[in-house]
Amino acid sequence: MGLSFLPVSYEAFTLVQSGNVNRLNELSAVEVRAILPYLVRTTLCVPMDDTASWDSTREKILETLVSMEPVNNIVAFLSVDYHMLEQDTKKELYLKQKQGIDSILKSDSVNSGSESCIMEFERGDYIHKLRLIQREAIILTLMGKRVDLQTYENELLDSLVYQEEVSDSLCICQAELPTVLAMEQLVEGLLRLADGAVYISRLVANSPDVFRKVVAALVANAEPQSGEDELLMRRRSDAIRCLCRMNPSERLTVRDSCVQKRKLASLVILLSLDHRDSVDLIGFISGLLLGSAVETRQWFCNYIRGAQKGKPSPSGAHEHPPTAVAALASRLVDELTSLTSSLSLHGSALLAAVSVLRLYASLRGFANWRFPDTEANLLFTLATMATDPSPAVDRFISVSLAFLLACPFVINTTAQERATVVWLRELIIRSSATGHMLLLLAIHFHSNHTTSIVELICSTLGMRIPVRTASLARLKTMFTVSVFTESVIASHAVTVPSTGPLTAHRHSLLPIHCMLQLLRSRTFARHGVAIQPWIYAQINQSRRPLHPLLTPLIDAFVNSVLGSRKAGSHAFRQAFTEGQIESTVRCYTAGGALTPALLILYYCLLYKEVLQTNARYYLDLSVAPVTYSPRLYSSLPIKLLLDQIKAQQHDYSNLYPPTLRLLSKHYPDLCLVLPWSKGCHGNTVDGGPPSPEELEAALG
């Protein structure tokens, strides 16, 4: 590329697009030279605007042009008889199409020993120069229809000396003969030139109204199956990127067009980098990977995977990844460096850190992104950074923990393993939502529930990514040996406050998840930890609609008290006292919440059921289990509670069936058919036997 043959600048294109020539004197000579054909044609063509303001504008343009020597050549080009040239061009185009591009290129190679195009261009008059340019434009137009012809070397079009003049004549030819030299086809052919991107930028800048049409054609004509590192694809991306630098307001529109057509993935990355907005870059790439468009995600991930593998060279070595992926990795490293440069994270930096960690997790999970040592160390530093307690920090820590589990290879040294253990121990001390996640992870690690761990990782990160269970072995050792032994888990779990009010609308990770897992694994029973106060507090803090885990929680609690054949005095003492049961029921009858009373009723019925089922196992025990007096059961407002739960089944959908099953066994008198049939659809059914007429009508 010549020193002065440069693409059109943003300032020059803005001037042409807006027509604001008042800023013409602010442009450099090189910038003005690129849009000279537009300026000369503007002053010479007959204007539609004959007002005094246009005369003033025209004078300002002429003041700038009068000192520029190339203006004379452009004026001479505009003085040619274009009607005659159009007829000749149509004939030439017809003959070239009939001859075929292969024959034309072969003929040019045979005649390469004759007088060169440069000599003809230099010695010829202006009409002859235009005919030479017209001939080359026709060849380029025909080449643009052939994907297999990816390059075209021409001494005139590639000449550093005449590129400016060739560009001027090409712009004027296309502007004067738009029907013969179609812009989209000419631009497609110019991609075959080494400096095709510069030619295209000047062609579009001198006809700014065709910008969108040209860009749309360049994107649409890209081959979706071609490699992004092929010469023609690289030149196409360079040309579109050059146009977007010239008109940055269209950059995001062009990027969206590429995504919709699933073409030019490298250009999508480069346009995002050119936008110079880290929030947009991270959000956009995350959107491609985490969006609902599966085909778009596969297309983008296939490009990244292929780019990081590199293309084998003839020597057997691998080339460096394409510039787009390398530039993306460099920008992300800069973002990591910026985030980790401070001692702690606050405010918007916390949100940015969460976005970066989720982006890296999605890149690794979907596109198999490779983490160099520098990048891995920065990610580890970011994930384990010190923060002040706040709801935003809880979210950051949860994502950091899930990221380390999804990408455990970022912990690649012994020092980092020790730092991870220290970090986890500090998190235990925090009274936050993170402690619930840590407890649940530790429980799953002790129980070898790797599938549950993967589910927790994916739900925390908000993406369904593949996690290799074998890679969790080192973190499992940290959790189960260095940080969370079973006794530590049991002792710490009961110190976590219960959730209040607990309803079905609470979808996040809660202490009840941890307690349920610990009860099912009998961890509390093995280590003699009293769980009854926590269960009782959680029951009293429950409200409708009923949380789906409360019924299984009571099932697991009753089974931990009575269900084991090895139950002993400690397990028996975990049962609720009659005073606790009466207190909850008394609160309801005094106008309190319904849900705790229903849960206590279900607990009493289930306790009675399990006690009777396992009675023979308690005969040989020295300590008998707790039994509730008949007075307690008779004091329960069972009929009232049954009517309430029956009337509000939609709020207690997972509690009503098991409660009804237990009532039908232990209190069948409350489940008679005829009393239940009263009030059906607002009518009262007679409780007496049916008459003969009613029987005949029913059976007839």
C-alpha positions, 0 to 999 in steps of 0.5 A: 500500500502506498504511503498516500493511498490510504482509506477514507478517514471518518472525518472526510466521510462525515463531511461527504455524507452530511455535506457540511463543507464548512469543516473542509479546511480542517481536513489534511491534504491526504484526507481531501485527496481521497474524496476529490472526485466527489468534490469536483463533481459537486462543483462542476455538475449542474446543481438542483439548488440555485440558492445563494447558500449553495453558491457560497458552499461552492466557492468554499469548495473551489477555494480548497480545490484551486491549489490541488493539481489532481483536480485538472485530471479529474476535470478532464475525466469528467469532460469525456463523452460518457454516452459514447463510452457507455455504448462501448462499455456495453459492447465490451461487457457483452464480448467479455461475458461471451469470451469467459473470464478464464479465457480472458485471464489466459489471454492476458498472461499470453500477451504479457510480453507486449506493451504494459498497461502502465505504459498505455495509461501513462502515454494515453489521453484521458479517453484512452485511460478511461477505456483501460480502467473500464476494461479492468473494471469489467474483468473485476466484475466478471471475477466477482462472480467466481469464488474460486478466483481469489486474487488478481494481480494487475500492474496498473491497479497495483502500481503505487505511482498511479493508484490515486489516478486509477482510483479517481477514474474508477470512481468517476466511471462508476458514478457516470455509468452506474447501470453498466458497472454495477456497484455491488459486482464491482466491489466484489471484484475489487476484493481480488486486489491486494489494495481492494479495501482502499479502492472500495472505501474510496468508491463508497465514500465518493458515493456515500448513499450506497454504503448500506447496499455495498456492505449488505452485498459484501456480507451476503456474498460471503461463503458460510462454508469457507474458512475464515483464514482464506485470502478472499475471506480475510480481504472481505473482512478487511474491506467491511472493517475499513468501511465501518471505520469510515462510518462507525455509526453503522458498525453495530448494525453490520455486526448484527447482520453478520450474526443473523446470516451466520457469516464472517465470525472473525469480523464479528469479533473485530467489529466488537473490538473496534467499538472499544466498549468493554461492557458491550464486548463482554455482553455481546460475546456472552449473548452469542454463547448464552442466547437461545439461538442454538445454531448461532452459538454452534456457528460461533463456537465452531469458529473459535475452536477451529481458530485456536487449533490453527491451520497446519502449515506445509512444514507440519508446524501450526500457525498462530491463531487468526488475528480476531481470536488473538485480539479478543484474548488480548482484550480480555486479558487487559480487562482481567488485569484492570479488574485485578489491579485493585485490592478489592472490588466495589460497585460496577467492578463487581458486576464487571467481574461477574460478567467476565467470569461467566464469559470465560466459563461459557467460552470454556464450556461451549468453545473449549477456550484455552487458558494460557498460564497468564490468563489462568493466574489472572482468573484465579486472582479475580475469583478469590479477591477480597470483597466487603459483605453485600448482596452483590458480593454474595452473587460474585462469590457464588459465581466465583465458586461455580467458575472454579468448579467448572474450570478447576485447571486455573488452580495449577500450583500448590500455592494456589491450592493453599490459597483456595483452602484459605479462601473457602475457610473465610467464606464459611465465617461469612453470614451470607447466601454463599454459606448455603452454597458451600454447605450444599457443595460439601454435602454433595462431595461427601455423598459423591453426588457429582450430578448434583454438583454439576447441576448446582454449578450450571444453575449458579452460572446460568448456563448448561455447560459440560463439566467433567466430573473427573476434574472435580477430584482435587476440589473434592479433596479440598472440600472433604478433607481440608475445609468441610469434614462431616462434623464441621458440616453438621455443626455449621449447618444448624447455625445458619438462620432459617428462612423467613418467610419461606414460600414457594416463590423463593427459588434461590439456594436456601438453607432448607436445601442443605438441611434436607440433604444432611437429614437424608444422609443422616449426618446429624444423627452420626455426629449427635447434632441437634437439628430439632430447633432449626426444623421447628423454627423453619416450620413456624416461619413458613407461609403459603404457597407452601415451599415444595421442600417442606414436606420432604423435610418433615419426612426426612426429619421423622425418619431420622428420629424414628426410621433407623433400627439403630435409633438411640436416645439422642435421636429420640430426643430430637422429636418435638415436645408436646409443648412446641406442638400445642404452641404452634396450634395455639398461635393458629387458633388465635389468628396466626398463620395457617401453614405452620399448623398444617405442617405440625398436623402432618408431622404428628400424623406421620410420627404416629404412622412411623412409630406404629410401623417400626414398633417391633424394632424398639422392643429391645432398646433400653430407651423407648421413643417419645410417644404423644398422649391421646390428649394431644391428638384430641386437642388438635383441630383436625377437622378445621385444618382439614377443611382449610387445606381442602379449600386451598389445595392450590397453595398446598398441592404437595402437602394435601395428598399425604395428609389425606392419606394419613387421615384416612388411615388414622381418622377414617371417621373424618373421611366419610363420603357423604359429609364430603359431598356436601357443598359440592358446586354450591349445592347440598346433597341429601344425606339420606338413602336414595329413593326408588325413583332416584335409583331407577333414574340413575340405573336406567 
